[in-house]
Amino acid sequence: MIIPWKELDAETLDNLIESFVLREGTDYGEQERSLEQKVKDVRRQLSSGEAVLVWSELHETVNIMPRGQITGSA
């Protein structure tokens, strides 16, 4: 289920994004990016609709995913 990120408390959203960024472990190439930069990137992706917050009933977790990876979305 997609969670409308705009309806979340700002602090809750910040914590979800930061948690996602810290566990992602993505390689950003030769130039390492700060946590703040990574959080801004994810927030921008949520704002533009490129990424969405997804609740998994099976795992009882919230994750951030590219919109295109959600079944039935394009």
DSSP file (Angstrom, degrees, kcal/mol; ACC not computed):
  #  RESIDUE AA STRUCTURE BP1 BP2  ACC     N-H-->O    O-->H-N    N-H-->O    O-->H-N    TCO  KAPPA ALPHA  PHI   PSI    X-CA   Y-CA   Z-CA
    1    1 A M              0   0    0      0, 0.0    54,-3.3     0, 0.0     2,-0.4   0.000 360.0 360.0 360.0 133.3    0.0    0.0    0.0
    2    2 A I  E     -A   54   0A   0     52,-0.2    52,-0.2    50,-0.0    50,-0.0  -0.664 360.0-146.2 -81.8 132.2    1.3    3.4   -0.9
    3    3 A I  E     -A   53   0A   0     50,-2.6     2,-0.9    -2,-0.4    50,-0.7  -0.862  18.6-121.8 -98.9 126.8    1.5    5.9    2.0
    4    4 A P    >   -     0   0    0      0, 0.0     3,-1.8     0, 0.0     4,-0.3  -0.568  23.4-160.2 -69.2 105.7    0.8    9.6    1.1
    5    5 A W  G >  S+     0   0    0     -2,-0.9     3,-1.3     1,-0.3     8,-0.1   0.773  84.3  65.3 -63.1 -27.3    4.1   11.1    2.4
    6    6 A K  G 3  S+     0   0    0      1,-0.3    -1,-0.3    -3,-0.1     4,-0.1   0.713  96.3  58.3 -68.3 -18.8    2.6   14.6    2.6
    7    7 A E  G <  S+     0   0    0     -3,-1.8    -1,-0.3     2,-0.1     2,-0.2   0.525  87.7  97.1 -89.0  -5.9    0.2   13.4    5.3
    8    8 A L  S <  S-     0   0    0     -3,-1.3     2,-0.1    -4,-0.3    -3,-0.0  -0.534  87.7 -99.0 -82.3 149.7    3.1   12.3    7.6
    9    9 A D     >  -     0   0    0     -2,-0.2     4,-2.5     1,-0.1     5,-0.2  -0.418  35.9-119.8 -58.8 140.0    4.4   14.4   10.4
   10   10 A A  H  > S+     0   0    0      1,-0.2     4,-2.5     2,-0.2     5,-0.2   0.872 113.0  49.4 -55.6 -41.9    7.6   16.2    9.2
   11   11 A E  H  > S+     0   0    0      2,-0.2     4,-2.3     1,-0.2    -1,-0.2   0.892 110.4  50.6 -67.0 -39.2    9.8   14.5   11.9
   12   12 A T  H  > S+     0   0    0      2,-0.2     4,-2.3     1,-0.2    -2,-0.2   0.929 111.5  47.9 -63.1 -45.5    8.4   11.1   11.1
   13   13 A L  H  X S+     0   0    0     -4,-2.5     4,-2.7     2,-0.2     5,-0.2   0.924 110.8  51.4 -61.7 -44.9    9.1   11.6    7.4
   14   14 A D  H  X S+     0   0    0     -4,-2.5     4,-2.7    -5,-0.2    -1,-0.2   0.917 110.9  48.6 -58.0 -43.7   12.6   12.8    8.2
   15   15 A N  H  X S+     0   0    0     -4,-2.3     4,-2.4     2,-0.2    -1,-0.2   0.892 111.3  49.5 -65.2 -40.1   13.3    9.7   10.3
   16   16 A L  H  X S+     0   0    0     -4,-2.3     4,-2.3     2,-0.2    -2,-0.2   0.926 113.5  45.9 -64.1 -44.8   11.9    7.4    7.6
   17   17 A I  H  X S+     0   0    0     -4,-2.7     4,-2.7     2,-0.2     5,-0.2   0.934 113.8  48.2 -64.5 -46.1   14.1    9.0    4.9
   18   18 A E  H  X S+     0   0    0     -4,-2.7     4,-2.4    -5,-0.2    -2,-0.2   0.913 111.9  49.6 -62.3 -42.7   17.2    9.0    7.1
   19   19 A S  H  X S+     0   0    0     -4,-2.4     4,-1.6    -5,-0.2    -1,-0.2   0.914 111.9  49.1 -61.4 -43.4   16.7    5.3    8.1
   20   20 A F  H  X S+     0   0    0     -4,-2.3     4,-1.6     1,-0.2    -2,-0.2   0.932 111.9  47.9 -60.7 -47.7   16.3    4.4    4.4
   21   21 A V  H  X S+     0   0    0     -4,-2.7     4,-0.9     1,-0.2     5,-0.3   0.896 110.8  51.5 -62.3 -41.4   19.4    6.3    3.4
   22   22 A L  H  < S+     0   0    0     -4,-2.4    -1,-0.2     1,-0.2    -2,-0.2   0.821 115.8  39.9 -69.1 -30.3   21.5    4.7    6.2
   23   23 A R  H  < S+     0   0    0     -4,-1.6    -1,-0.2    -5,-0.2    -2,-0.2   0.654  99.1  76.9 -92.3 -15.0   20.5    1.1    5.3
   24   24 A E  H  < S-     0   0    0     -4,-1.6    -2,-0.2    -5,-0.2    -1,-0.1   0.921  70.0-165.0 -62.7 -46.6   20.6    1.5    1.5
   25   25 A G     <  +     0   0    0     -4,-0.9     2,-0.1     1,-0.2    -1,-0.1   0.805  21.0 174.6  65.6  29.0   24.4    1.4    1.3
   26   26 A T        -     0   0    0     -5,-0.3     2,-0.6     1,-0.1    -1,-0.2  -0.445  31.8-125.9 -72.4 139.7   24.3    2.8   -2.3
   27   27 A D        -     0   0    0     -2,-0.1     3,-0.1     1,-0.1    -1,-0.1  -0.766  19.9-169.9 -85.8 123.4   27.6    3.5   -4.0
   28   28 A Y    >   -     0   0    0     -2,-0.6     3,-0.5     1,-0.4     2,-0.2   0.138  40.3-116.1-101.2  19.2   27.6    7.1   -5.2
   29   29 A G  T 3   -     0   0    0      1,-0.2    -1,-0.4     3,-0.0     0, 0.0  -0.487  66.3 -23.0  86.1-153.7   30.8    6.8   -7.2
   30   30 A E  T 3  S+     0   0    0     -2,-0.2     2,-0.7     1,-0.1    -1,-0.2   0.821 125.4  65.2 -68.5 -32.4   34.1    8.6   -6.6
   31   31 A Q  S <  S-     0   0    0     -3,-0.5     2,-0.2     0, 0.0    -1,-0.1  -0.831  79.6-144.1 -98.3 114.3   32.5   11.5   -4.7
   32   32 A E        -     0   0    0     -2,-0.7     2,-0.3    -5,-0.0    -2,-0.1  -0.514  15.0-140.8 -72.9 141.7   30.9   10.5   -1.4
   33   33 A R        -     0   0    0     -2,-0.2    -5,-0.1     1,-0.1    -1,-0.0  -0.805  15.5-114.9-105.8 146.8   27.8   12.4   -0.5
   34   34 A S     >  -     0   0    0     -2,-0.3     4,-2.3     1,-0.1     5,-0.2  -0.306  27.4-110.5 -73.4 161.8   26.8   13.5    2.9
   35   35 A L  H  > S+     0   0    0      1,-0.2     4,-2.7     2,-0.2     5,-0.2   0.910 120.8  54.8 -57.0 -43.3   23.8   12.1    4.8
   36   36 A E  H  > S+     0   0    0      1,-0.2     4,-2.3     2,-0.2    -1,-0.2   0.902 107.9  48.4 -59.1 -42.9   22.2   15.5    4.4
   37   37 A Q  H  > S+     0   0    0      2,-0.2     4,-2.2     1,-0.2    -1,-0.2   0.905 112.0  49.0 -64.8 -41.5   22.6   15.4    0.6
   38   38 A K  H  X S+     0   0    0     -4,-2.3     4,-2.2     2,-0.2    -2,-0.2   0.902 110.8  50.2 -65.1 -41.1   21.3   11.9    0.3
   39   39 A V  H  X S+     0   0    0     -4,-2.7     4,-2.6     1,-0.2    -2,-0.2   0.913 110.1  50.7 -63.3 -42.8   18.2   12.8    2.4
   40   40 A K  H  X S+     0   0    0     -4,-2.3     4,-2.5     1,-0.2    -2,-0.2   0.901 108.9  52.3 -60.8 -41.1   17.6   15.8    0.2
   41   41 A D  H  X S+     0   0    0     -4,-2.2     4,-2.1     2,-0.2    -2,-0.2   0.923 111.5  45.4 -61.2 -45.2   17.8   13.6   -2.9
   42   42 A V  H  X S+     0   0    0     -4,-2.2     4,-2.2     2,-0.2    -2,-0.2   0.909 112.2  51.4 -66.9 -41.8   15.2   11.2   -1.5
   43   43 A R  H  X S+     0   0    0     -4,-2.6     4,-2.6     1,-0.2    -1,-0.2   0.907 109.9  50.4 -61.0 -41.2   12.9   14.0   -0.4
   44   44 A R  H  X S+     0   0    0     -4,-2.5     4,-2.4     1,-0.2     6,-0.3   0.899 109.2  51.5 -62.8 -40.9   13.2   15.5   -3.9
   45   45 A Q  H  X>S+     0   0    0     -4,-2.1     6,-1.9     2,-0.2     5,-1.1   0.874 111.1  47.3 -66.2 -36.5   12.3   12.1   -5.4
   46   46 A L  H ><5S+     0   0    0     -4,-2.2     3,-0.5     4,-0.2    -2,-0.2   0.922 112.2  50.5 -66.7 -43.6    9.2   11.8   -3.2
   47   47 A S  H 3<5S+     0   0    0     -4,-2.6    -2,-0.2     1,-0.2    -1,-0.2   0.876 113.1  45.0 -62.3 -38.9    8.2   15.3   -4.0
   48   48 A S  H 3<5S-     0   0    0     -4,-2.4    -1,-0.2    -5,-0.2    -2,-0.2   0.616 113.2-116.3 -82.4 -12.3    8.5   14.7   -7.8
   49   49 A G  T <<5S+     0   0    0     -4,-0.8    -3,-0.2    -3,-0.5    18,-0.2   0.458  84.0 118.9  90.2   0.1    6.7   11.4   -7.6
   50   50 A E  S   <S+     0   0    0     -5,-1.1    17,-3.0    -6,-0.3    18,-0.4   0.833  80.4  31.9 -65.4 -31.5    9.8    9.4   -8.7
   51   51 A A  E    S- B   0  66A   0     -6,-1.9     2,-0.3    15,-0.3    -2,-0.2  -0.888  71.6-164.1-126.5 155.6    9.7    7.5   -5.4
   52   52 A V  E     - B   0  65A   0     13,-2.7    13,-2.5    -2,-0.3     2,-0.5  -0.956  25.1-114.7-137.0 155.2    6.9    6.5   -3.0
   53   53 A L  E     -AB   3  64A   0    -50,-0.7   -50,-2.6    -2,-0.3     2,-0.4  -0.789  36.7-165.2 -87.1 131.8    6.5    5.3    0.5
   54   54 A V  E     -AB   2  63A   0      9,-3.2     9,-2.5    -2,-0.5     2,-0.5  -0.978  13.0-150.8-127.4 129.6    5.2    1.8    0.6
   55   55 A W  E     - B   0  62A   0    -54,-3.3     2,-0.7    -2,-0.4     7,-0.2  -0.848  10.6-153.9 -95.4 128.7    3.8   -0.2    3.6
   56   56 A S  E  >> - B   0  61A   0      5,-3.0     4,-1.8    -2,-0.5     5,-1.1  -0.910   9.1-170.2-103.6 112.7    4.3   -3.9    3.5
   57   57 A E  T  45S+     0   0    0     -2,-0.7    -1,-0.2     2,-0.2    -2,-0.0   0.893  88.0  56.3 -65.1 -38.5    1.6   -5.8    5.5
   58   58 A L  T  45S+     0   0    0      1,-0.2    -1,-0.2    -3,-0.1    -2,-0.0   0.926 123.3  23.0 -58.9 -47.9    3.6   -9.0    5.1
   59   59 A H  T  45S-     0   0    0      2,-0.1    -1,-0.2     0, 0.0    -2,-0.2   0.535  97.9-131.8 -97.6  -8.3    6.7   -7.5    6.7
   60   60 A E  T  <5 +     0   0    0     -4,-1.8     2,-0.3     1,-0.2    -3,-0.2   0.930  65.5 123.2  52.9  50.1    5.0   -4.7    8.7
   61   61 A T  E   < -B   56   0A   0     -5,-1.1    -5,-3.0     2,-0.0     2,-0.4  -0.919  59.5-131.0-135.5 160.0    7.6   -2.3    7.4
   62   62 A V  E     +B   55   0A   0     -2,-0.3     2,-0.3    -7,-0.2    -7,-0.2  -0.935  30.5 176.0-110.1 137.2    7.7    1.0    5.5
   63   63 A N  E     -B   54   0A   0     -9,-2.5    -9,-3.2    -2,-0.4     2,-0.5  -0.924  29.1-127.2-136.0 161.5   10.1    1.3    2.5
   64   64 A I  E     +B   53   0A   0     -2,-0.3   -11,-0.2   -11,-0.2    -2,-0.0  -0.959  37.6 171.6-110.8 126.1   10.9    3.9   -0.1
   65   65 A M  E     -B   52   0A   0    -13,-2.5   -13,-2.7    -2,-0.5     2,-0.1  -0.940  40.7 -95.7-134.4 152.4   10.8    2.6   -3.6
   66   66 A P  E >   -B   51   0A   0      0, 0.0     3,-2.0     0, 0.0     4,-0.4  -0.477  38.5-124.0 -62.3 138.3   10.9    3.9   -7.2
   67   67 A R  G >  S+     0   0    0    -17,-3.0     3,-1.6     1,-0.3     6,-0.2   0.855 108.7  62.2 -54.6 -37.5    7.4    4.4   -8.4
   68   68 A G  G 3  S+     0   0    0    -18,-0.4    -1,-0.3     1,-0.3     4,-0.1   0.670  95.7  59.9 -65.3 -17.4    8.1    2.1  -11.4
   69   69 A Q  G <  S+     0   0    0     -3,-2.0     2,-0.5     2,-0.1    -1,-0.3   0.548  82.5  98.0 -87.3  -7.3    8.8   -0.9   -9.2
   70   70 A I  S X  S-     0   0    0     -3,-1.6     3,-2.4    -4,-0.4   -68,-0.0  -0.702  88.6-106.7 -84.1 127.5    5.3   -0.8   -7.7
   71   71 A T  T 3  S+     0   0    0     -2,-0.5     3,-0.1     1,-0.3    -1,-0.1  -0.275 103.7  12.8 -55.0 127.3    3.0   -3.3   -9.3
   72   72 A G  T 3  S+     0   0    0      1,-0.3     2,-0.3    -4,-0.1    -1,-0.3   0.457 104.9 110.2  86.1   0.2    0.5   -1.5  -11.5
   73   73 A S    <         0   0    0     -3,-2.4    -1,-0.3    -6,-0.2     0, 0.0  -0.772 360.0 360.0-108.1 154.9    2.3    1.9  -11.5
   74   74 A A              0   0    0     -2,-0.3    -6,-0.2    -3,-0.1    -1,-0.1   0.316 360.0 360.0-139.0 360.0    4.2    3.6  -14.3
